Amino acid sequence: MAEHHYDVVVVGGGNAGLCAALAAAESGKRVLVLERAPTHFRGGNSYFTGGLMRVPYTGLNDIKQLIPDLTAHEEASIEIGTYTADDFYEDLLRLSEYQCDADLADCLVNQAFPTLKWMREKGVRFTLQFGRQAFKVGERYRFWGGAILGVVGGGVGLVDQLFDGAQKAGIEVWYGARADHLHTDNDGKVTGVRVKKEGTYHLVKAGSVILAAGGFEANPEMRARYLGKDWDLARVRGTPYNTGDGIRMALEIGAQPYGHWTGCHAVAWDFNAPPYGDRKIGDLFQKHSYPLGIIVNKYGKRFVDEGADFRNYTYAKYGAEILKQPGRIAFQIFDQKVADKLRDEYRIKEATKAETQTIEELAEQLEIDVQGLVKTIEEFNNAVQEGEYNPAILDGKGTKGITPPKSNWALPIDTPPFLGFAVTCGITFTYGGLRINTQAQVLDVDGDPIPGLYACGELVGGLYYHNYPGGSGLTAGAVFGRIAGQAAAQ
Ligand SMILES: Cc1cc2nc3c(=O)[nH]c(=O)nc-3n(C[C@H](O)[C@H](O)[C@H](O)COP(=O)(O)OP(=O)(O)OC[C@H]3O[C@@H](n4cnc5c(N)ncnc54)[C@H](O)[C@@H]3O)c2cc1C
């Protein structure tokens, strides 16, 4: 087996791995990134993202440090409010049902802003998410839901900018290189990694190894084993290469499993989307505008509170609710009063949709039980309460007397043409993973750091349980990636 020597080896070339590699290279170390995918499929799940990044800010001055090229016109046309580190921390606690690791959460919220500033220095450009995270109220765009910032060019832009930075920093990347085994010495220190590249095994020896190989969302066997019944049937939203290798390799040498192993991030995803992500479509198979309408199953019955909270705080858990429905199918129904507010992803030609003048026709075209849907919409419309409708705030304009309720943004569905979109469950990433400390060192089953081993990104457990605040994944990957790279280089 051919032997190679580096100071730091990073397993996985997504956002977390590339941030780790860039940070490690800052101190002049020889850094190698091992990427399982071929070059034309590089970037992992990070490539498929919309590039939304959750970051705390106390006002426009903070945002201008990340987006110095914000124009005066843009400044005058926005209302961004504030989203403090405490707000971010509280969101992580609240959505995890107070189970997330307090130390990791604290590190994430406090390092998020400096880390994004550092990413900017590395060449990543940010922009405000006008189209997806703001509604126009009067003459101004009012941002909502704590996540207002994204990367220019979305996930594609993020990955290209990070790879450009890596090239400038002299970081080597091996594509089509699958890490499959960690080497340790007699003291349990990680000394390298075995890699299969073009059918041949190599031993890459290194002072430190950083695992950034994603979760197990693209592994149907592990999904069934840990997430449970029918999760093997979920559509995968992103890369086919995240099959849990990083987690498995670490567990094999005594790393501690941590976090919510039966939990995952899963969303409403076009019913006819392919089994894995499509690089040309990116994230556009998602359907995230359900707070503007209602969701029913094939019997025409509602099964979630579409207006329980801003979509950033409900979308990641509603995929699992769709998976439980007969045939793993659901339908989002809207009328013309909200049609202009639907997100960009509703306008792609690949969407599985119907547009009709009557509810009966809509049900027929989408193969929903006709009487079931008509009855549900009648009951829903009668249950809508008076109040001022405002999609940019939790407006409290809900329903009364139906189960489940719709707690905000309830408007009668009565203005044709009616729109319906067929969706299924698309899994994004898994919540269970490895235990790290705030230095990104992987801990063993006794709680001690495994010398020479670091981890970051999706394969870290302990941050998300049950649910997830939208835009946190990329920020967490960058924060712990940067920490891992700095620590590994020492
Ligand atoms: C459609 C979609 C939209 C999303 N939108 C957002 C968003 O807007 N904002 C947000 O914060 N999050 C979003 N997410 C979640 C986000 O993608 C993740 O939180 C983040 O990208 C994870 O980064 P990562 O580096 O840990 O993993 P990845 O980016 O998936 O990188 C892991 C890499 O490891 C490689 N790999 C796997 N196994 C091996 C091995 N054995 N050897 C070598 N390499 C290996 C993979 O090929 C992959 O390139 C979205 C996800 C999807 C799928």
The ligand as a MOL file (V3000), in Angstrom:
LIG
                    3D

  0  0  0     0  0            999 V3000
M  V30 BEGIN CTAB
M  V30 COUNTS 53 58 0 0 0
M  V30 BEGIN ATOM
M  V30 1 C -31.2310 20.5510 -0.6410 0
M  V30 2 C -30.5470 21.0530 0.6120 0
M  V30 3 C -30.6830 22.3850 0.9800 0
M  V30 4 C -30.0740 22.8510 2.1470 0
M  V30 5 N -30.1320 24.1880 2.4160 0
M  V30 6 C -29.4410 24.6730 3.4820 0
M  V30 7 C -29.3340 26.0760 3.6980 0
M  V30 8 O -29.7920 26.9020 2.8890 0
M  V30 9 N -28.6660 26.4840 4.8130 0
M  V30 10 C -28.0760 25.6060 5.6940 0
M  V30 11 O -27.5030 26.0360 6.6980 0
M  V30 12 N -28.1210 24.2750 5.4670 0
M  V30 13 C -28.7650 23.7950 4.3890 0
M  V30 14 N -28.7610 22.4480 4.1520 0
M  V30 15 C -28.0120 21.5790 5.0970 0
M  V30 16 C -26.5270 21.6680 4.7400 0
M  V30 17 O -26.3440 21.0710 3.4870 0
M  V30 18 C -25.6170 20.9690 5.7190 0
M  V30 19 O -25.8610 21.3660 7.0250 0
M  V30 20 C -24.1450 21.2650 5.3770 0
M  V30 21 O -23.9540 21.4150 4.0070 0
M  V30 22 C -23.2890 20.1440 5.8650 0
M  V30 23 O -21.9610 20.3790 5.4910 0
M  V30 24 P -20.9030 19.2310 5.6730 0
M  V30 25 O -19.6260 19.7850 5.1970 0
M  V30 26 O -20.9990 18.6400 7.0270 0
M  V30 27 O -21.3970 18.0470 4.7050 0
M  V30 28 P -21.3600 17.9620 3.1220 0
M  V30 29 O -21.4280 19.2860 2.4850 0
M  V30 30 O -22.4010 16.9710 2.7330 0
M  V30 31 O -19.9130 17.3630 2.8140 0
M  V30 32 C -19.5800 16.0570 3.1600 0
M  V30 33 C -18.6080 15.5410 2.1130 0
M  V30 34 O -18.0070 14.3260 2.5640 0
M  V30 35 C -17.7940 13.4800 1.4490 0
M  V30 36 N -17.6350 12.1110 1.9360 0
M  V30 37 C -18.5650 11.2790 2.4510 0
M  V30 38 N -17.9950 10.0980 2.7990 0
M  V30 39 C -16.6780 10.1990 2.5020 0
M  V30 40 C -15.5660 9.3140 2.6280 0
M  V30 41 N -15.6980 8.0900 3.1350 0
M  V30 42 N -14.3460 9.7330 2.1990 0
M  V30 43 C -14.1820 10.9830 1.6560 0
M  V30 44 N -15.2210 11.8640 1.5240 0
M  V30 45 C -16.4410 11.4730 1.9510 0
M  V30 46 C -19.0360 13.6920 0.6170 0
M  V30 47 O -18.8290 13.3130 -0.7150 0
M  V30 48 C -19.2780 15.2020 0.7850 0
M  V30 49 O -18.6520 15.9340 -0.2410 0
M  V30 50 C -29.3520 21.9510 2.9850 0
M  V30 51 C -29.1910 20.6310 2.5920 0
M  V30 52 C -29.7640 20.1820 1.4110 0
M  V30 53 C -29.5440 18.7420 1.0190 0
M  V30 END ATOM
M  V30 BEGIN BOND
M  V30 1 1 1 2
M  V30 2 1 2 3
M  V30 3 2 2 52
M  V30 4 2 3 4
M  V30 5 1 4 5
M  V30 6 1 4 50
M  V30 7 2 5 6
M  V30 8 1 6 7
M  V30 9 1 6 13
M  V30 10 2 7 8
M  V30 11 1 7 9
M  V30 12 1 9 10
M  V30 13 2 10 11
M  V30 14 1 10 12
M  V30 15 2 12 13
M  V30 16 1 13 14
M  V30 17 1 14 15
M  V30 18 1 14 50
M  V30 19 1 15 16
M  V30 20 1 16 17
M  V30 21 1 16 18
M  V30 22 1 18 19
M  V30 23 1 18 20
M  V30 24 1 20 21
M  V30 25 1 20 22
M  V30 26 1 22 23
M  V30 27 1 23 24
M  V30 28 2 24 25
M  V30 29 1 24 26
M  V30 30 1 24 27
M  V30 31 1 27 28
M  V30 32 2 28 29
M  V30 33 1 28 30
M  V30 34 1 28 31
M  V30 35 1 31 32
M  V30 36 1 32 33
M  V30 37 1 33 34
M  V30 38 1 33 48
M  V30 39 1 34 35
M  V30 40 1 35 36
M  V30 41 1 35 46
M  V30 42 1 36 37
M  V30 43 1 36 45
M  V30 44 2 37 38
M  V30 45 1 38 39
M  V30 46 1 39 40
M  V30 47 2 39 45
M  V30 48 1 40 41
M  V30 49 2 40 42
M  V30 50 1 42 43
M  V30 51 2 43 44
M  V30 52 1 44 45
M  V30 53 1 46 47
M  V30 54 1 46 48
M  V30 55 1 48 49
M  V30 56 2 50 51
M  V30 57 1 51 52
M  V30 58 1 52 53
M  V30 END BOND
M  V30 END CTAB
M  END
